[in-house]
Amino acid sequence: MSEAKLVIRNGRVIDPAAGLDAVRDVYLEAGRVAAVGENLDVPAATEVFDASGMIVAPGFIDMHVHLREPGFEYAESIETGARAAAAGGFTSVCCMPNTLPVNDSATVTSYIIERAKQKSVVNVYPIGAITKGSLGEELASIGAMVKAGAVAISDDGRPVMNSRVMRRAMELAKGHGIPVIDHCEDLNLSAGGDMHEGEISVRRGLRGIPAAAEDVMVARDILLAEVTGARYHVAHISTHHAVAMVAFAKKRGIKVSCEATPHHFVLTDCDTVAYDSNFKMKPPLRGKQDVSAVLEGLVDGTVEVIATDHAPHAGSEKMQEFERCPFGITGLETAIGITLEQLVHPGKLTLRKMIELYTTGPARVLGLDRGTLTVGAHGDVTLFDTATPWTYDVNKTQSKSKNSPFHGHTYTGGPVATVVSGRIVWRR
């Protein structure tokens, strides 16, 4: 790695952290950014990547990914999930703890980190569980996991229903300087639900998941974050009330942040194909008012991060009856295309703002030393274009799983190459 030299020439370099938006060369050496400038003079043996007409950005970070390893390697592994991340333009991913065994100890955290060093082409940051087994009853070994390399705690997919346990988790997380990430769902309100509660669920005879199930938990957690002073992050926010509450909490100075997924700002429950399990996820696809609120949150800064919630499932699991199949869709390879299509091309977001949502946003929430191309920074670079049409084909995915509602959709613009520690790990 120390011998690798790469210069990316003639690209439009957009680095929000450095306030840079100009055509520049980026020179990477020894896994770091060595220079950024015009017509850089580099050593003769340097590999050259011509980025003319492309956007050169700091490496994109996805802070919400399910890599499934250990325990569910039949659906995804660290190796295949990392390849999918690279193909989607991501240089760093944070993996959720709902593995088997659950990542609730330093042993599992260390295993994931070591496995990633051996098999992953991108940077992998483990997120540890809040409670043992993610059962919501007894706190996990939070300090030991942080020492082993965990960057946050979450029982993602299985919310902590016990408010006393959540308060204690926030107090410990504050002491260790990490955020608490919560999948906000009141299980008593959502029990048995398969899609958003509304007209569509009634028409299809499916039990609904009310928006209030998310709202109640977001309200509780914000109050606990205020009491404890902890950093609190709402995973995959999806309702208009939840967005409003986060905005209100920010104005009060509470340390609250949130993320939105591409599927939650592009699809509504009206867009779902009846009983198609590729449209089944948690939170469910919501109503038009909710989607509009999430979009507005991205525009006004209430939502600081775009994350994919990449949740691969084997075909045999997803092909069950709608009521029985698991929640979740893949998302790593389509995120940039969707964001360009829905936010940038219509003029809702600038390219700089889009890049912030994928770089400085997650880096700030997690306290990572990533998300910039300043000299000395990690040599992670995402290159994408905004004009080339391409069609997403799940049969050509780098992931082991194919559960995506975006199969066959054509996008204008998307990832071109992914550079990690100064080396090109994927190119279109």
Secondary structure, 3 states (H helix, E strand, C coil): CCCCEEEEEEEEEEEHHHCEEEEEEEEEECCEEEEEECCCCCCCCCEEEECCCCEEEECEEEEEECCCCCCCCCCCCHHHHHHHHHHCCEEEEEECCCCCCCCCCHHHHHHHHHHHHHHCCCEEEECECCEHHHCCCCECCHHHHHHHCCCCEECCCCCCCCHHHHHHHHHHHHHHCCCEEECCCCHHHHCCCCEECCHHHHHHCCCEECHHHHHHHHHHHHHHHHHHCCCEEECCCCCHHHHHHHHHHHHCCCCEEEEECHHHHHCCHHHCCCCCHHHCCCCCCCCHHHHHHHHHHHHHCCCCEECCCECCCCHHHHCCCCCCCCCCCCCCCCHHHHHHHHHHCCCCCCHHHHHHHHCHHHHHHHCCCCCCCCCCCECCEEEEEEEEEEECCHHHCCCCCCCCCCCCCEEEEEEEEEEECCEEEEEC
